[in-house]
Amino acid sequence: MSAPVPADPGPGGGRSEPDRGPTGYRGGIRAGDGHLGAVDLVRFVTITGVVAVHCTSLTADRSSLAAGGVLSVLHVTRSVFLFLSAFVLTYSYQRRPRSPKAFWKHRYPLIICPYVTWSAIYVLTDGELHRGVGYVVGHYLLDLLDGGAHFQLYYMLLPLQLYLIYPSLVGWLQRHRRTHRPLLLASVAFQLSFTAAIHYGWRPPVLGIWLTHSGSWLPSYELYIAGGLVAALHFEEVTAWVRSHGRLLLVAVLSSIALAEVSYVCDLRYLGYSPIRASQVFQPTVVIEAVTITLAQYYLGLWVTDRAGVRGRQFLERTADASFGVFLAHPLLVGAILDLASISGLAALVGRLPGGVIEALAVLGLVPFVYAVTYRFVVWARHTRVSVWLTGRATPFPPGARELADAPPAPPGR
């Protein structure tokens, strides 16, 4: 699972093409501020996947084979958003370089403010208030240290670590461009080995603690950080390659998904893994899926941006702007829905259905509803003075948002 990052403008660039619409985009880049429309679509698709991960994992039985098969694909969302974090950060940084101090002053509040707010919200709504103020405050302070207020907030610790090293990291890469290819090759080898060690239970003494608690440490995702940085530093080359390899990327995505499902079945049948372990985030097939799906989504984003009209582009920009807020807030709604289902007896009724039917209801019914409601909450929050505390965004809402805010987000797959 992953979290969206704030949308930043970046430099111009990319392949020169005629403007296909009246919104000032050329080659997928908006004139004036260099905004990447293609990335907006990637955020929308991926945040929908994040909501689907949580709706699936929270509604399904841990032994559900169907749920494990779905999660084997959807778990790539975490990796995609980490790649986007590094990519967008670098894309923007090249256009407007900042001193380390200015960079940290600008970036850290956008993470820390919503982190402390939503940690408090989840602590106050977890049903522990009867234990007293002292317990709740102590629990809250401890959760701030380890991201434990709710299951998705661990992610907030990752950009905090990335921002700390980012100015030095991007500076080094800008000065040593010849190292980019060997760096990526080494990163792929490391990520595959690292995830294999976790998935197949190898625990060397020195790395045992890291491998056991890998989710909240930035080095656990080094391929996606390195890949995002390098891709942004070679933006024009990468964009041109992606544009010209659409069919190859489609075949690669389908092949990687098939490989992930075959691996899932083999883990169940030959290694005796449970569905939840066989579909875990850290495993080699997810690395392969993450690379192919990230590139394919970018191709799709370029294709759509080239052809979308004004309203379509504004819609994508609004959903991208709201993605971080949706990530922060949607588990609260999912939890409330499940509590109501349990109290009303609906959960027991649905639980009698076959696993595949339950997954279909979660993905096709619960996911669009949760996304739509949470999106509307974020639209409201973005127009308030506490926007940065609730959504991680302090800048004005995207152009046209007020006029089109009532347009419902399209359900996934359309």
WOBEL-V227738 format. One record per residue. N is the residue number from 1. RES is the residue in three letters. SS is DSSP state (2 for helix, 1 for strand, 0 for the rest). PSI is psi in whole degrees, -180 to 180 (NA if undefined). OMEGA is omega in radians with two decimals (NA if undefined). Layout:
n-><N,N>
res-><RES,RES>
ss-><SS,SS>
psi-><PSI,PSI>
omega-><OMEGA,OMEGA>
//
This chain:
n-><1,2,3,4,5,6,7,8,9,10,11,12,13,14,15,16,17,18,19,20,21,22,23,24,25,26,27,28,29,30,31,32,33,34,35,36,37,38,39,40,41,42,43,44,45,46,47,48,49,50,51,52,53,54,55,56,57,58,59,60,61,62,63,64,65,66,67,68,69,70,71,72,73,74,75,76,77,78,79,80,81,82,83,84,85,86,87,88,89,90,91,92,93,94,95,96,97,98,99,100,101,102,103,104,105,106,107,108,109,110,111,112,113,114,115,116,117,118,119,120,121,122,123,124,125,126,127,128,129,130,131,132,133,134,135,136,137,138,139,140,141,142,143,144,145,146,147,148,149,150,151,152,153,154,155,156,157,158,159,160,161,162,163,164,165,166,167,168,169,170,171,172,173,174,175,176,177,178,179,180,181,182,183,184,185,186,187,188,189,190,191,192,193,194,195,196,197,198,199,200,201,202,203,204,205,206,207,208,209,210,211,212,213,214,215,216,217,218,219,220,221,222,223,224,225,226,227,228,229,230,231,232,233,234,235,236,237,238,239,240,241,242,243,244,245,246,247,248,249,250,251,252,253,254,255,256,257,258,259,260,261,262,263,264,265,266,267,268,269,270,271,272,273,274,275,276,277,278,279,280,281,282,283,284,285,286,287,288,289,290,291,292,293,294,295,296,297,298,299,300,301,302,303,304,305,306,307,308,309,310,311,312,313,314,315,316,317,318,319,320,321,322,323,324,325,326,327,328,329,330,331,332,333,334,335,336,337,338,339,340,341,342,343,344,345,346,347,348,349,350,351,352,353,354,355,356,357,358,359,360,361,362,363,364,365,366,367,368,369,370,371,372,373,374,375,376,377,378,379,380,381,382,383,384,385,386,387,388,389,390,391,392,393,394,395,396,397,398,399,400,401,402,403,404,405,406,407,408,409,410,411,412,413,414>
res-><MET,SER,ALA,PRO,VAL,PRO,ALA,ASP,PRO,GLY,PRO,GLY,GLY,GLY,ARG,SER,GLU,PRO,ASP,ARG,GLY,PRO,THR,GLY,TYR,ARG,GLY,GLY,ILE,ARG,ALA,GLY,ASP,GLY,HIS,LEU,GLY,ALA,VAL,ASP,LEU,VAL,ARG,PHE,VAL,THR,ILE,THR,GLY,VAL,VAL,ALA,VAL,HIS,CYS,THR,SER,LEU,THR,ALA,ASP,ARG,SER,SER,LEU,ALA,ALA,GLY,GLY,VAL,LEU,SER,VAL,LEU,HIS,VAL,THR,ARG,SER,VAL,PHE,LEU,PHE,LEU,SER,ALA,PHE,VAL,LEU,THR,TYR,SER,TYR,GLN,ARG,ARG,PRO,ARG,SER,PRO,LYS,ALA,PHE,TRP,LYS,HIS,ARG,TYR,PRO,LEU,ILE,ILE,CYS,PRO,TYR,VAL,THR,TRP,SER,ALA,ILE,TYR,VAL,LEU,THR,ASP,GLY,GLU,LEU,HIS,ARG,GLY,VAL,GLY,TYR,VAL,VAL,GLY,HIS,TYR,LEU,LEU,ASP,LEU,LEU,ASP,GLY,GLY,ALA,HIS,PHE,GLN,LEU,TYR,TYR,MET,LEU,LEU,PRO,LEU,GLN,LEU,TYR,LEU,ILE,TYR,PRO,SER,LEU,VAL,GLY,TRP,LEU,GLN,ARG,HIS,ARG,ARG,THR,HIS,ARG,PRO,LEU,LEU,LEU,ALA,SER,VAL,ALA,PHE,GLN,LEU,SER,PHE,THR,ALA,ALA,ILE,HIS,TYR,GLY,TRP,ARG,PRO,PRO,VAL,LEU,GLY,ILE,TRP,LEU,THR,HIS,SER,GLY,SER,TRP,LEU,PRO,SER,TYR,GLU,LEU,TYR,ILE,ALA,GLY,GLY,LEU,VAL,ALA,ALA,LEU,HIS,PHE,GLU,GLU,VAL,THR,ALA,TRP,VAL,ARG,SER,HIS,GLY,ARG,LEU,LEU,LEU,VAL,ALA,VAL,LEU,SER,SER,ILE,ALA,LEU,ALA,GLU,VAL,SER,TYR,VAL,CYS,ASP,LEU,ARG,TYR,LEU,GLY,TYR,SER,PRO,ILE,ARG,ALA,SER,GLN,VAL,PHE,GLN,PRO,THR,VAL,VAL,ILE,GLU,ALA,VAL,THR,ILE,THR,LEU,ALA,GLN,TYR,TYR,LEU,GLY,LEU,TRP,VAL,THR,ASP,ARG,ALA,GLY,VAL,ARG,GLY,ARG,GLN,PHE,LEU,GLU,ARG,THR,ALA,ASP,ALA,SER,PHE,GLY,VAL,PHE,LEU,ALA,HIS,PRO,LEU,LEU,VAL,GLY,ALA,ILE,LEU,ASP,LEU,ALA,SER,ILE,SER,GLY,LEU,ALA,ALA,LEU,VAL,GLY,ARG,LEU,PRO,GLY,GLY,VAL,ILE,GLU,ALA,LEU,ALA,VAL,LEU,GLY,LEU,VAL,PRO,PHE,VAL,TYR,ALA,VAL,THR,TYR,ARG,PHE,VAL,VAL,TRP,ALA,ARG,HIS,THR,ARG,VAL,SER,VAL,TRP,LEU,THR,GLY,ARG,ALA,THR,PRO,PHE,PRO,PRO,GLY,ALA,ARG,GLU,LEU,ALA,ASP,ALA,PRO,PRO,ALA,PRO,PRO,GLY,ARG>
ss-><0,0,0,0,0,0,0,0,0,0,0,0,0,0,0,0,0,0,0,0,0,0,0,0,1,1,0,0,1,1,0,0,0,0,0,1,2,2,2,2,2,2,2,2,2,2,2,2,2,2,2,2,2,2,2,2,2,2,2,0,0,0,0,0,2,2,2,2,2,2,2,2,2,2,0,0,2,2,2,2,2,2,2,2,2,2,2,2,2,2,2,2,2,2,2,0,0,0,0,2,2,2,2,2,2,2,2,2,2,2,2,2,2,2,2,2,2,2,2,2,2,2,2,2,0,0,0,0,2,2,2,0,2,2,2,2,2,2,2,2,2,2,2,2,2,2,0,0,0,0,0,0,2,2,2,2,2,2,2,2,2,2,2,2,2,2,2,2,2,2,2,2,2,2,2,0,2,2,2,2,2,2,2,2,2,2,2,2,2,2,2,2,2,2,2,2,2,2,2,0,0,0,0,0,0,0,0,2,2,2,2,2,0,0,0,0,0,2,2,2,2,2,2,2,2,2,2,2,2,2,2,2,2,0,2,2,2,2,2,2,2,2,2,0,0,2,2,2,2,2,2,2,2,2,2,2,2,2,2,2,2,2,2,2,2,2,2,2,2,2,0,0,0,0,2,2,2,2,0,0,0,0,0,2,2,2,2,2,2,2,2,2,2,2,2,2,2,2,2,2,2,2,2,2,2,2,2,0,0,2,2,2,2,2,2,2,2,2,2,2,2,2,2,2,2,2,2,2,2,2,2,2,2,2,2,2,2,2,2,2,2,2,2,2,0,2,2,2,2,2,2,0,0,0,2,2,2,2,2,2,2,2,2,2,2,2,2,2,2,2,2,2,2,2,2,2,2,2,2,2,2,2,0,0,0,0,2,2,2,2,2,0,0,0,0,0,0,0,0,0,2,2,2,2,0,0,0,0,0,0,0,0,0,0>
psi-><149,172,146,159,153,143,124,145,158,-176,161,-179,-170,-179,137,123,159,148,126,0,174,11,9,21,140,120,31,3,132,132,146,-60,-2,20,134,105,-32,-36,-29,-44,-40,-42,-44,-48,-42,-38,-32,-39,-37,-46,-40,-38,-48,-38,-39,-50,-29,-21,-20,153,144,-19,7,121,-39,-43,-42,-39,-38,-45,-26,-26,-45,-19,-8,-13,-37,-46,-40,-44,-31,-40,-46,-39,-49,-38,-52,-38,-46,-39,-43,-40,-36,-34,-37,77,146,155,156,-43,-44,-38,-50,-39,-35,-41,-45,-40,-31,-17,-46,-43,-55,-28,-48,-33,-52,-28,-43,-43,-45,-35,-40,-19,10,8,19,10,-27,-13,-11,161,-43,-44,-45,-44,-45,-42,-42,-46,-39,-40,-32,-29,-34,8,26,5,-34,162,-25,-11,-11,-33,-30,-23,-22,-49,-30,-40,-41,-45,-33,-41,-8,-50,-42,-39,-49,-35,-42,-43,-34,-32,-19,63,-25,-16,-6,-46,-51,-31,-44,-40,-42,-37,-41,-47,-43,-45,-40,-43,-43,-48,-32,-40,-41,-48,-37,10,24,124,83,147,-43,-36,6,-46,-44,-47,-32,-32,58,-21,-30,9,128,-40,-18,-14,30,-31,-42,-33,-50,-42,-43,-42,-51,-40,-40,-36,-21,43,-50,-42,-45,-44,-43,-41,-45,-43,-36,6,40,-46,-41,-41,-36,-46,-40,-41,-49,-38,-40,-37,-42,-42,-41,-41,-37,-44,-40,-48,-41,-40,-40,-45,-42,-27,-8,22,151,160,-38,-35,-39,-21,20,163,-47,96,155,-37,-30,-34,-47,-45,-44,-43,-49,-41,-37,-49,-40,-38,-37,-41,-46,-40,-43,-43,-46,-43,-37,-27,-14,150,-171,-50,-38,-43,-38,-39,-47,-39,-38,-43,-36,-43,-36,-8,-40,-41,-40,-43,-44,-39,-27,-33,-28,-43,-43,-45,-42,-41,-44,-37,-44,-40,-38,-45,-39,-13,-4,-36,-42,-38,-47,-34,-17,-11,158,151,-41,-35,-41,-42,-39,-42,-39,-46,-42,-21,-56,-42,-53,-38,-48,-44,-47,-45,-44,-38,-45,-35,-43,-39,-44,-46,-32,-17,13,170,-13,22,-46,-30,-27,-28,-9,15,129,-14,164,154,151,153,138,-3,-39,-40,-31,8,-26,-8,119,147,143,141,155,144,-6,NA>
omega-><-3.07,-3.11,3.08,3.11,3.12,-3.12,-3.14,3.00,3.14,-3.12,3.01,-3.14,-3.13,-3.07,-3.12,-3.14,3.03,3.10,-3.07,-3.11,-3.06,-3.06,3.06,3.09,3.04,-3.11,3.13,-3.10,-3.12,3.13,3.08,-3.10,3.07,-3.11,-3.13,3.11,-3.12,-3.14,3.09,3.14,3.12,3.12,-3.12,-3.13,-3.06,3.11,3.02,3.07,3.10,3.11,3.13,3.10,-3.06,3.07,3.12,-3.05,-3.10,-3.12,-3.04,2.99,-3.11,3.14,-3.09,3.10,-3.13,-3.14,3.11,3.12,3.10,-3.10,3.11,3.11,-3.01,-3.11,3.12,-3.07,3.12,-3.11,-3.14,-3.10,3.04,3.04,3.13,3.13,-3.12,-3.10,-3.09,3.12,-3.10,3.10,3.11,-3.07,3.14,-3.13,-3.11,3.13,3.12,2.97,3.11,-3.12,3.13,3.11,-3.12,-3.14,3.14,-2.96,-2.99,3.11,-3.12,3.07,-3.04,-3.10,3.12,3.14,-3.13,3.14,-3.06,3.01,3.11,-3.13,-3.10,3.07,-3.11,-3.10,-3.09,3.05,-3.09,-3.08,-3.11,3.13,3.08,-3.09,-3.11,3.13,-3.09,3.14,3.11,3.10,-3.13,-3.13,3.09,3.13,3.09,-3.12,-3.03,3.13,-3.00,-3.12,3.06,-2.93,-3.10,-3.01,3.03,-3.08,-3.10,3.12,-3.08,3.07,3.07,3.09,-3.13,-3.11,-3.10,-3.07,-2.97,-3.10,3.12,-3.09,-3.12,3.09,3.13,-3.14,3.10,-3.14,-3.04,-3.07,3.13,-3.12,-2.98,-3.11,3.10,3.09,3.14,3.11,3.10,3.14,3.10,-3.14,-3.14,-3.08,3.10,-3.13,-3.11,-3.13,3.07,3.12,3.14,-3.01,-3.07,2.93,3.10,-3.07,3.07,-3.04,-3.05,-3.05,-3.03,-3.11,3.13,-3.10,-3.13,-3.13,-2.96,-2.94,-3.02,-3.09,-3.07,-3.14,3.11,-3.08,-2.97,3.14,-3.07,3.06,3.13,-3.13,3.12,3.11,-3.08,3.13,3.13,3.12,3.07,-2.97,-3.07,3.14,-3.12,-3.13,3.12,-3.14,-3.13,3.13,-3.01,-3.10,-3.12,-3.12,3.10,-3.13,3.09,3.11,-3.13,3.13,-3.13,3.13,-3.13,3.08,3.09,3.11,3.14,-3.13,3.07,3.10,3.12,-3.14,3.13,3.09,-3.14,-2.97,-3.00,-3.14,3.11,3.14,2.98,3.11,-3.10,3.09,-3.13,-3.11,-3.06,-3.05,-3.03,3.01,-3.01,-3.09,3.11,3.08,-3.14,3.09,-3.08,-3.13,-3.08,-3.10,3.10,-3.13,-3.13,3.10,3.10,3.07,3.13,3.11,3.09,-3.12,-3.11,-3.11,3.11,-2.99,-3.07,3.05,-3.09,-3.08,3.13,-3.14,3.10,3.09,-3.14,3.14,3.12,-3.14,3.08,3.12,-3.08,-2.95,-3.13,3.09,3.08,3.11,-3.08,-2.94,-2.93,3.11,3.11,3.11,3.12,3.12,3.13,3.12,-3.13,3.08,3.11,3.12,3.13,-3.13,-3.08,-3.10,-3.13,-3.12,3.13,3.12,3.14,-3.12,3.11,-3.12,3.06,-3.09,-3.12,3.12,3.12,3.13,3.11,3.10,-3.13,-3.05,-3.04,-3.12,-3.05,-3.08,3.13,-3.13,-3.13,3.14,-3.07,-3.11,-3.13,3.09,-3.13,3.06,-3.12,3.08,3.10,-3.08,-3.11,3.14,-3.14,3.13,3.14,-3.09,-3.08,-3.13,-3.10,-3.02,-3.10,3.14,3.14,-3.11,3.13,3.11,-3.07,-3.14,3.09,-3.05,-3.12,-3.11,-3.02,-3.06,-3.12,3.11,-3.07,3.10,3.13,3.09,-3.11,3.10,3.12,NA>
//
